[in-house]
Amino acid sequence: MVTVKLHSLLRKAAGEGQFSTKAGTVKDILKEVRGRYGPGVERYLAQSIVMVNGRNASDLKGARTRLQDGDEVAIYPRIAGG
């Protein structure tokens, strides 16, 4: 199983902080998050940073990054402030 952790405003929009799944790629995870939590999370996912085992997915293979049992995916929405 892959553990998916939702952070900050994304966690608040989803109503929970994590779930487990058998998703095969980062793209699958993002699709599952959209399906589980609906359109309320979309605005946060559009600009999110996705980490796989502490490494930015964009430094790996992006959305095509393959996941294995025991991996941890953390999704951090970008937050603007001032």
C-alpha positions in Angstrom: 0.0 0.0 0.0 1.0 3.6 -0.6 0.4 6.2 2.1 -0.9 9.5 0.8 -0.6 12.5 3.1 -2.5 15.7 2.4 -1.2 18.9 3.9 -2.4 22.4 4.8 -5.5 23.8 3.0 -5.7 20.6 1.0 -6.2 18.6 4.2 -8.8 21.0 5.3 -10.7 20.8 2.0 -10.5 17.0 2.0 -11.6 16.6 5.6 -8.8 14.2 6.4 -5.1 14.1 6.4 -4.2 10.8 4.8 -5.3 7.6 3.2 -3.8 4.4 1.8 -4.1 3.2 -1.8 -2.7 0.8 -4.3 -2.2 3.4 -7.0 0.6 2.7 -9.4 1.8 6.3 -10.3 1.7 9.8 -9.1 -0.9 10.5 -11.8 -3.1 7.8 -10.4 -2.8 9.3 -6.9 -3.9 12.7 -8.1 -6.8 11.2 -10.0 -7.8 9.3 -6.8 -7.6 12.4 -4.7 -9.9 14.2 -7.2 -12.4 11.3 -7.1 -12.4 10.9 -3.4 -12.8 14.5 -2.4 -14.5 16.1 -5.4 -14.1 19.6 -7.0 -13.4 21.3 -3.7 -9.8 20.1 -3.8 -9.1 20.8 -7.5 -8.0 24.4 -6.9 -5.3 23.2 -4.4 -4.1 20.3 -6.6 -3.6 22.5 -9.7 -0.5 24.1 -8.0 0.5 21.4 -5.6 4.0 20.1 -4.9 4.1 16.3 -4.8 6.8 14.5 -2.8 7.5 10.8 -3.1 9.5 9.5 -0.1 10.8 13.0 0.5 11.8 13.7 -3.0 10.0 16.1 -5.3 8.2 14.1 -8.0 9.2 16.7 -10.6 12.8 15.7 -9.9 11.9 12.0 -10.6 9.5 11.3 -13.5 6.8 13.7 -12.6 3.3 12.3 -12.8 4.7 9.1 -14.4 6.7 8.3 -11.2 6.0 4.7 -10.4 5.1 3.9 -6.8 5.8 0.7 -4.8 4.3 -0.8 -1.6 5.6 1.2 1.4 6.0 4.5 -0.5 4.8 7.7 1.0 3.3 10.5 -1.2 2.9 13.9 0.4 0.9 16.6 -1.4 1.5 20.3 -0.4 -0.6 23.0 -2.0 1.2 26.2 -2.8 0.1 28.9 -0.5 0.4 32.6 -1.3 0.7 35.1 1.5 1.7 38.7 2.0 
